[in-house]
Amino acid sequence: MEIIDDLRASHALQGVKTGFGDMVNLSAEDAKDVVDFYSRRLATAKHRGDKAAEEDAYDTLGFVFLIQRDYKKTIDCLSRALDIVKELGDKRKEADYCQSLGDVFLEVGNFNKVIEYQKVALSLSVHLGEKLIEAFAYNCLGNAFRGLCRYKKAIDYYNRCLSVAKDLDNKKLEAVAYGNLGHAFHCLSDYKQAEVYSSKSLSIIKSLGDTSGEGIVYRNLGDVYSGCGDYTKALEYFNRSFTIANNEGNKGEMAQASGNLANAFLNLGDTKNGIKYANLQLTCAKEMGNKVMEGRAYGTLGHIYKMLGDYKKAIEYNYMHLDIAKAVGNLEAEGSEYGGLGSIFDRLGDFEKAIDYHKQHLRIAETIGNKAGEGIAYGNLGNAYLSLGDFNAALHFFEHRLRIAKDLKDKAGEGRAYGHLGITFQRLGNYKKAMNYYNWRLRIAQELGDKLGEGTACGCLGTVSQFLGDYKKAIDWHNQQLRIAKNIGDQGMEGIARSYIGKCFETLNVLPKALENHQRSVEVFNQMRSLLQSEDKWKIGFRNECNYAYTGLCRVLLKQEKIDEALAAAEEGRAQSLADLMTSQYGFHQGQTEGKCLDEEEFGMLNNASSSTIFLSVSENKINIWLVLKEKPVLHRQKTLCHYFSENAAAETLQSLIQFAYENNDVRANVNCENRSLDVLRENRYTVERSPKKCSQQILQEDNLPLAALYSYVIAPILDVIEGGELIIVPDGPLWLVPFAALLNPFSEYLCESFKVRLIPSLTSLKIIAHCPKFHSSSGALVVGDPDMSEVTNSQGDQILEQLSFARQEAQMIGQILNTAPLTGKLATKCKVLKQISSVAVVHIAAHGRMETGEIALSPNPERQSQSPAEEDYMLTMADVMSVKLRAKLVVLSCCHSGRGEIKAEGVVGIARAFIGAGARSVLVSLWAVDDEATLEFMKSFYHNLVKERSASESLNHAMKCLRESETFSDVKYWAPFTLIGDDVTLDKQEEIRVS
């Protein structure tokens, strides 16, 4: 048996073990054979006291572990082999092992260890006269000092390597030395010298006919051009590198080149290709079993999703990279990922977690002597404290960032530090000092040929000039930023510059110029958005980041009294991604409705004679209100909410009013019966934050004044021109959380006493629904209530979600009304719900809902991976809903918080949006935690009216009136949370609803 294993192991190593510099892949099966055999051989050698055989076994095992990128085991084996050759007095092998260990520590980013081992190898090689080992030691020492950002020291060692290579007439090593010199000068932002040395390397590589090496040099040249902001040229070289690797089937180089191409496309604003090549990098890495490269791919994807504003996905990928970095012992990558995660949590407003991660990054950077990493960590900590408004702490960390950059002669880092300091002083209102720092940032970027940095600095100088009231100078700066953006193909920067130029002309009252630039800004962002194709999450994040462009265009059009065009502009930026989803689900041809604005004639067509459509837009310190009536001109009114003291003044005021309205009506308190919130064990947290300074003390002290104030802001300005008995409202931002039915007029009458109210995400969404009168099912009902939560437990095995007996009664009652058997208890599984949900006319779910998103807890699927159910086994998520094609006329989500979600420029991103996007014509949701007994009474009234062929909005009004006039449930908190979103559907006759 051992002879057979020996042969298999030898065959596995044949042609593979050619030294640490030349490694190819070893299959998992072959690697296991080799490890098994040499582990037995090692045990035998130890038993016999055969040191030479023991050293050989450690050497081979270390080599195989290196191929597998298991650096911890590699270091352990090579260290043991080194101890043996020292004991045997073999200086030649001692030099080899020191050099090999230095190479491995370079892979994991522990540069101090690299220097320690390579200096021993260097000393031994000089003593032994081994010139090749000496040259390799110089090269690796150069790499280590480059990693430590000691670039001049690195250049010194690369030059020594070059000198020995020339003495040995080793052209390949000479080319490597030139390439690394190019790297070092690139790090110093001396792109001219970097190009010179990289070109010398390329010339030698070509003369040797080394196509693979040629591809590597092309990749290095791409890095050089990317560093100086010439992304088009960089893309050209990265493509050459990729083509060579692809032709040769070199997965390792394909992965490297794919990662470079992903970043180049991102810099050019082409997110679609950025995603494509990042995923290709990941595929190549997985095929090779290269965990380090796989981690880098996850890091690249995390960076992309962060740019797109999909922070949840970004965090997932960053954690994947972090896990791999920890597993292989790559401290540099581990620290870098802590920094990346910290930056995401900074954007999410979780500053405590952000600071914790940045401190972990700093600690690791200090441990491995990575001064550049230290500087980045200090800069990130400064940003986190700047977000917290702790300007003293921010300045402290930014000054550390600046000091390290200066110590390292890192001009690029120094320039970025000046930019951060400028932002801090601008926030402090010290515009003169901010201007000085921005000028230093600009000068350094110009010295380095860093076009991206130059454009950013020009933009900063433009904004501070605006604050100083020098709008003409601001326009000059932003025009410079615009010119640079066009030259380097940075569409994102172009869109930003255009928007700021538009704002300046707007302030100067040069409205035609303002309009021209705002329109161009929107065009640029729409073009960038089109590259995202069908990816909903990316579109949501991207749209949120560039919201200011759409609001700016709308604002200027209103100043020119172009009422209809302003509404069209506001509509264009409203629920774009949702309209795309609906277009796809309803089967429209591409471009039939997607991305098209409604014209003046279509505005009027959206309404019947008994309804008025109110379109709301929150901007700066105002609410803009458009009223769309059938066959009448669009009307516009404007309400100023407060003194203009911030860009989001109106939104902040509204958030506060909504918060106080909820508190004054006791909707935050624990419900009397069962709590359908999925967060029953969690301290209540809410989307809106309390900001007392935004509202008077009177609002804080008197019940329902917030509801009266909201009425005065949204309804009162157009009350005199509203027609009919129905209001269709298109909310904006925080207004999605308003209980419109409960708004109070000056006579203490609720809005629902005068009007039926429903919400729509956008005018376009209503148009799409109107185009598909026969799309939805006319029969069948799915009723779900009180799923079995007994298996959903915490780590101690305790059930964390209570059963909902009133929800079960509710489902049984509705099942009787609709003549269908409800799914309750263990029958209400996620898989059964998803199986039946696509074919029915009515969907009703009474279950626990998650506060943040409204996502719903169902009974765990019986067939699953593990005994204890994971969230994916029982949570009905937004992604689950979006994956099916619904034909339901009406979806009723009788769950807590089903109308909630993350407030974005797109609207509320939650479970209700998912149902609309998946094809539901109308969705009834709840804004807050509902009382179970009250909900039972509410739903009884709602469905009894619904089956009498009354519309959903009419049935909703009847149900609210029923509770409002009852003795037990007359308070707002019982009847006002329910909101109808979408069309006002009417069910067919009762017998047609039955399940066939």
Salt bridges, closest charged atoms under 4 A:
ASP5 OD2 - ARG40 NH2 2.73
ASP6 OD2 - ARG41 NH2 3.81
GLU29 OE2 - ARG8 NH2 3.61
ASP33 OD2 - ARG8 NH2 2.82
ASP36 OD2 - LYS32 NZ 2.91
GLU54 OE1 - LYS51 NZ 3.82
GLU55 OE1 - LYS93 NZ 3.07
ASP59 OD2 - LYS17 NZ 2.84
ASP70 OD2 - LYS73 NZ 3.92
ASP76 OD2 - ARG80 NE 3.20
GLU94 OE1 - LYS91 NZ 3.63
ASP96 OD2 - ARG92 NH1 2.56
GLU116 OE1 - LYS113 NZ 3.61
GLU130 OE2 - ARG92 NE 3.12
GLU134 OE1 - LYS131 NZ 3.21
ASP156 OD2 - ARG160 NH2 3.12
GLU174 OE1 - LYS171 NZ 3.56
GLU236 OE1 - LYS233 NZ 3.98
GLU236 OE2 - ARG240 NH2 2.75
GLU253 OE2 - ARG219 NH2 2.87
GLU287 OE1 - LYS251 NZ 2.83
GLU294 OE1 - LYS291 NZ 3.18
GLU316 OE1 - LYS313 NZ 3.93
GLU337 OE2 - HIS321 ND1 2.70
GLU374 OE1 - LYS371 NZ 3.43
ASP407 OD2 - ARG403 NH1 3.67
GLU414 OE1 - LYS411 NZ 3.52
GLU447 OE2 - ARG443 NE 3.96
GLU454 OE1 - LYS451 NZ 3.58
GLU494 OE2 - ARG520 NH2 3.41
GLU506 OE1 - HIS518 NE2 3.61
GLU506 OE2 - ARG555 NE 2.62
GLU506 OE2 - LYS559 NZ 2.79
GLU523 OE1 - ARG520 NH1 3.34
ASP536 OD1 - ARG913 NH2 2.86
ASP580 OD2 - ARG529 NH2 2.70
ASP580 OD2 - LYS539 NZ 2.69
GLU594 OE2 - LYS539 NZ 3.95
GLU602 OE2 - LYS767 NZ 3.11
GLU620 OE2 - LYS503 NZ 3.52
GLU620 OE2 - ARG555 NH1 3.73
GLU652 OE1 - LYS694 NZ 3.79
GLU663 OE1 - ARG690 NH1 2.96
ASP666 OD2 - LYS973 NZ 3.08
ASP679 OD2 - ARG682 NH1 2.90
ASP720 OD1 - ARG637 NH1 3.15
GLU723 OE2 - LYS632 NZ 2.27
GLU726 OE2 - ARG758 NE 2.80
ASP732 OD1 - ARG574 NH2 3.79
ASP786 OD2 - ARG808 NE 3.04
ASP788 OD2 - LYS826 NZ 2.74
GLU791 OE2 - ARG864 NH2 2.49
GLU810 OE1 - ARG676 NH2 2.83
GLU810 OE2 - HIS844 NE2 2.65
GLU852 OE2 - ARG682 NH1 2.62
GLU852 OE2 - ARG685 NH2 2.79
GLU855 OE1 - ARG850 NH1 3.30
GLU871 OE2 - ARG850 NH2 2.57
ASP880 OD2 - LYS830 NZ 2.76
GLU902 OE2 - LYS904 NZ 3.42
GLU906 OE2 - ARG913 NH2 3.20
ASP932 OD1 - ARG676 NE 2.20
GLU937 OE2 - LYS940 NZ 3.79
GLU954 OE2 - ARG950 NE 3.96
ASP983 OD2 - ARG921 NE 2.76
ASP988 OD1 - LYS889 NZ 3.48
